[in-house]
Amino acid sequence: MGEVIKNRYEFVVLFDVENGNPNGDPDAGNMPRIDPESGLGIVTDVCLKRKIRNYIETVKEDEDGYKIYIKENVPLNRSDREACKSLGINDDEDKKVTEALKKLKKSDKDADIKLRDYMCRNFYDIRAFGAVMTTFVKASLNCGQVRGPVQLGFARSIDPVISQEVTITRVAITTEKDAENKSNEMGRKSIVPYGLYRVEGYISANLARKVTGFSEEDLELLWNAIINMFENDHSAARGKMAVRELIVFKHSKELGDCPAYKLFDAVKVQKNDDIQYPRKYQDYTVAINDDEIPDTVEVKRMI
């Protein structure tokens, strides 16, 4: 899969939403997630990883080494069994697979490593984000939980956002009775008029070398996926969404040159003084304070 990365990375992503719902909260009627104390909008790491997975799947189309493990409506144990078959376990029943794995663990002390390496080699998202593979966990195998080198935090908006409910009508009718009554069906959709969100991420070269084998080619693909994660995922519900900035910090060595927070603090995003209600990206100014960044850390603005 290419040469494993040798440098630690941190990165900052800025993305915005206009008249859309970037991440609905199922516990609040699918309204946009908002911090109740600060009023800042929230987008979860799980939501963003889904966008990245979708991009990889669209671009690579299940090419060898770039399959996606966590896919909609695809049972995880179906993918787990691919690794089992590589070690001669061809059963399809979960109970039999678990028993066979327990026996294999006793006879082959390297079974954990072989299964883990197979999954990391074939599934991009495991190689990047890690995974919990239930089939192996049930068999008490250490490889059931793989910690990935790429980690994201929650995204938060720079300023408080307003969740606005918009009433919509549907002219299309469902039944003959609706046609007789000539009734329209009413509905609502929740939107954020505008919000600029910031998310911070980490890439561990140490975990890449020791665990998943995340490579330089994988890294370039990740940058492309982040930049384009909304470009093939447009919908009426999410409105107009775009990645505006990808700022990458490359350390000179595997374990890094300074704490991550110092690099994140060097990136300043502020609303312009003459703007009261931001409605576009140009209402903000993004600056990087180079004096706060060690000389051994390379800074690159990818957009």
C-alpha distance (Angstrom), angle and dihedral (degrees) to the residues before:
residue distance angle dihedral
M1 . . .
G2 3.79 . .
E3 3.78 134.7 .
V4 3.80 115.9 -27.4
I5 3.81 114.6 -118.1
K6 3.79 114.6 -95.5
N7 3.82 101.1 -169.0
R8 3.77 132.4 71.0
Y9 3.80 115.7 -123.4
E10 3.77 138.2 -164.7
F11 3.78 124.2 -174.3
V12 3.79 142.4 -173.4
V13 3.80 122.4 -147.8
L14 3.80 124.5 -165.1
F15 3.80 117.9 -166.3
D16 3.77 132.7 164.3
V17 3.78 140.1 -153.6
E18 3.78 127.9 -151.4
N19 3.80 120.4 -165.1
G20 3.78 93.9 -18.8
N21 3.79 146.2 97.7
P22 3.81 108.4 -108.9
N23 3.82 95.4 -172.8
G24 3.79 123.3 1.7
D25 3.81 121.7 -147.0
P26 3.83 110.8 -133.6
D27 3.82 89.8 -159.3
A28 3.82 90.2 59.3
G29 3.80 102.9 45.3
N30 3.82 90.8 -83.6
M31 3.79 92.0 -66.2
P32 3.83 116.9 153.9
R33 3.79 112.5 -76.8
I34 3.81 111.5 -104.3
D35 3.81 132.2 176.5
P36 3.83 101.6 -118.3
E37 3.81 93.6 -147.9
S38 3.80 101.8 46.1
G39 3.80 101.3 22.7
L40 3.82 90.0 -129.8
G41 3.79 117.2 146.1
I42 3.81 118.7 -115.3
V43 3.80 132.6 -152.0
T44 3.81 115.5 -175.7
D45 3.78 125.4 -127.4
V46 3.81 88.8 -122.2
C47 3.81 90.3 59.7
L48 3.81 92.6 51.2
K49 3.81 93.6 45.9
R50 3.81 88.0 53.2
K51 3.81 89.9 56.9
I52 3.80 91.0 49.6
R53 3.81 91.8 48.4
N54 3.80 90.7 49.2
Y55 3.80 91.1 52.6
I56 3.81 93.0 49.2
E57 3.79 90.7 48.5
T58 3.82 91.5 49.2
V59 3.80 94.6 48.2
K60 3.81 100.2 39.1
E61 3.84 100.1 32.3
D62 3.83 94.2 -153.1
E63 3.79 93.5 -48.8
D64 3.82 113.4 174.3
G65 3.77 109.0 -77.6
Y66 3.80 93.6 14.5
K67 3.79 104.3 74.1
I68 3.80 118.3 134.4
Y69 3.80 117.3 -123.5
I70 3.81 100.4 -166.1
K71 3.80 105.2 55.3
E72 3.77 132.0 156.4
N73 3.83 113.7 -92.2
V74 3.83 93.4 -2.7
P75 3.85 114.7 118.3
L76 3.79 112.1 -126.9
N77 3.79 93.1 -137.9
R78 3.81 89.1 63.9
S79 3.81 88.9 65.2
D80 3.81 92.1 40.3
R81 3.80 89.4 58.1
E82 3.80 90.4 59.1
A83 3.80 88.1 65.4
C84 3.81 91.1 44.6
K85 3.81 91.1 53.7
S86 3.79 89.9 53.4
L87 3.82 86.4 63.3
G88 3.80 94.9 44.7
I89 3.82 100.1 -95.2
N90 3.80 105.7 131.2
D91 3.82 101.7 165.1
D92 3.80 118.3 124.5
E93 3.82 100.1 -162.2
D94 3.80 113.2 92.3
K95 3.80 93.8 -136.7
K96 3.80 93.2 52.0
V97 3.80 91.7 45.6
T98 3.82 90.5 52.6
E99 3.79 91.9 50.1
A100 3.80 91.9 47.2
L101 3.81 91.3 50.1
K102 3.81 91.7 51.1
K103 3.80 89.9 52.3
L104 3.79 91.0 46.5
K105 3.80 90.9 52.4
K106 3.80 90.2 57.3
S107 3.80 94.4 48.1
D108 3.81 99.0 38.6
K109 3.79 117.2 41.1
D110 3.82 90.6 -169.7
A111 3.82 94.8 54.9
D112 3.82 91.8 105.8
I113 3.78 93.0 54.0
K114 3.81 93.6 44.6
L115 3.81 93.0 51.8
R116 3.79 93.2 44.5
D117 3.80 93.0 48.3
Y118 3.81 91.6 48.3
M119 3.82 92.0 53.3
C120 3.81 93.6 44.3
R121 3.80 92.0 47.2
N122 3.81 94.2 51.2
F123 3.83 105.0 33.7
Y124 3.79 119.1 60.8
D125 3.80 96.2 -163.0
I126 3.82 92.0 53.6
R127 3.79 89.5 49.0
A128 3.82 89.4 51.7
F129 3.81 108.5 30.3
G130 3.80 103.3 16.0
A131 3.80 122.9 -132.4
V132 3.78 147.3 -136.7
M133 3.81 106.9 -118.0
T134 3.79 106.0 -161.6
T135 3.80 95.8 -165.7
F136 3.79 91.0 61.7
V137 3.81 94.0 39.2
K138 3.82 90.5 57.5
A139 3.79 88.9 53.6
S140 3.83 90.2 52.3
L141 3.80 92.4 -116.2
N142 3.79 118.3 156.7
C143 3.80 91.1 -137.5
G144 3.82 90.9 66.9
Q145 3.79 90.4 92.4
V146 3.80 116.9 46.5
R147 3.80 118.7 -176.1
G148 3.79 110.5 -146.5
P149 3.81 126.2 -144.5
V150 3.83 94.6 -130.1
Q151 3.79 115.7 75.5
L152 3.81 131.8 170.9
G153 3.78 131.5 -164.0
F154 3.80 127.5 -146.2
A155 3.80 114.9 -73.1
R156 3.80 115.8 -123.7
S157 3.77 128.8 -169.1
I158 3.78 118.6 -111.9
D159 3.82 91.8 -129.2
P160 3.80 132.6 20.8
V161 3.80 113.7 -78.4
I162 3.77 131.3 -147.2
S163 3.79 120.4 -130.2
Q164 3.78 105.7 -144.3
E165 3.79 125.1 -169.2
V166 3.80 115.0 -144.5
T167 3.80 120.0 -162.5
I168 3.79 114.5 -136.2
T169 3.80 133.5 -174.9
R170 3.77 129.1 -144.8
V171 3.78 118.3 -144.8
A172 3.80 93.4 -173.6
I173 3.80 113.4 92.9
T174 3.78 128.7 -142.3
T175 3.83 105.1 -158.2
E176 3.81 140.5 21.9
K177 3.80 88.1 -110.2
D178 3.80 89.6 60.5
A179 3.80 89.0 52.4
E180 3.79 91.5 53.0
N181 3.78 92.4 49.2
K182 3.80 91.4 44.1
S183 3.77 88.0 -140.6
N184 3.75 127.1 161.0
E185 3.76 120.6 -144.1
M186 3.78 115.1 -123.7
G187 3.77 124.1 -146.0
R188 3.78 143.5 166.0
K189 3.77 135.9 -134.0
S190 3.78 126.7 -167.6
I191 3.80 119.9 -136.3
V192 3.77 142.1 171.4
P193 3.84 107.9 -133.2
Y194 3.80 89.2 -146.7
G195 3.78 137.1 -19.7
L196 3.80 135.3 167.9
Y197 3.80 111.1 -151.9
R198 3.79 131.0 -162.8
V199 3.80 125.9 -156.9
E200 3.79 128.3 178.8
G201 3.80 126.5 -151.3
Y202 3.78 141.9 -171.7
I203 3.80 134.4 -149.8
S204 3.81 118.7 -164.7
A205 3.80 115.5 -154.5
N206 3.81 87.6 -171.1
L207 3.81 93.1 61.0
A208 3.80 90.7 42.3
R209 3.81 90.8 56.2
K210 3.81 97.6 41.0
V211 3.80 101.6 37.2
T212 3.81 124.6 10.5
G213 3.82 108.9 16.5
F214 3.82 94.3 -128.1
S215 3.81 102.5 -174.4
E216 3.80 140.2 -155.3
E217 3.82 88.8 -103.4
D218 3.80 89.4 52.0
L219 3.79 89.3 51.1
E220 3.81 93.7 53.7
L221 3.78 89.6 48.5
L222 3.81 89.8 50.8
W223 3.82 91.9 53.8
N224 3.81 90.4 50.2
A225 3.80 90.7 47.4
I226 3.80 92.6 51.7
I227 3.82 93.3 47.4
N228 3.82 92.2 48.6
M229 3.81 101.9 30.7
F230 3.81 93.5 115.7
E231 3.81 98.2 36.4
N232 3.81 95.4 83.3
D233 3.79 95.7 31.2
H234 3.80 103.3 65.8
S235 3.79 117.7 143.9
A236 3.79 139.0 160.4
A237 3.82 90.5 -108.2
R238 3.81 95.7 54.4
G239 3.79 96.3 43.4
K240 3.79 118.9 -162.9
M241 3.81 110.3 -13.2
A242 3.80 128.3 169.2
V243 3.79 140.5 163.2
R244 3.81 106.8 -117.6
E245 3.81 103.2 178.3
L246 3.79 137.6 18.7
I247 3.80 110.1 -176.3
V248 3.81 113.9 -175.0
F249 3.81 126.9 -163.7
K250 3.81 114.5 -160.7
H251 3.80 117.1 -165.6
S252 3.79 121.4 -149.1
K253 3.81 94.6 -123.1
E254 3.78 143.9 29.9
L255 3.81 97.7 -96.2
G256 3.78 95.6 39.1
D257 3.80 137.6 -117.3
C258 3.80 102.8 -106.3
P259 3.82 142.2 3.0
A260 3.79 114.8 -69.9
Y261 3.80 94.1 -125.2
K262 3.82 91.6 64.5
L263 3.80 90.1 58.7
F264 3.79 93.1 45.6
D265 3.80 91.1 48.7
A266 3.81 89.2 55.2
V267 3.82 90.2 65.4
K268 3.79 109.5 81.5
V269 3.79 122.1 -169.6
Q270 3.79 115.4 -176.4
K271 3.76 137.2 169.5
N272 3.81 112.4 -115.7
D273 3.81 114.4 -102.2
D274 3.80 95.4 -117.5
I275 3.82 94.2 51.7
Q276 3.79 120.7 92.6
Y277 3.80 100.5 167.7
P278 3.83 112.7 26.4
R279 3.79 113.7 -141.0
K280 3.81 102.9 162.8
Y281 3.81 140.5 31.0
Q282 3.81 91.6 -107.0
D283 3.82 88.3 66.2
Y284 3.82 87.2 76.1
T285 3.80 135.2 63.6
V286 3.81 121.0 -143.7
A287 3.80 118.0 -159.8
I288 3.80 134.9 172.7
N289 3.80 117.0 -149.2
D290 3.81 102.2 -143.4
D291 3.82 92.0 -172.1
E292 3.82 89.8 69.5
I293 3.81 93.9 53.6
P294 3.84 121.6 83.2
D295 3.80 116.2 -117.9
T296 3.81 89.8 -119.7
V297 3.82 92.1 62.3
E298 3.80 115.9 84.0
V299 3.81 116.8 -145.3
K300 3.78 121.7 -155.4
R301 3.80 129.5 177.3
M302 3.79 103.4 -150.4
I303 3.82 94.6 -167.6
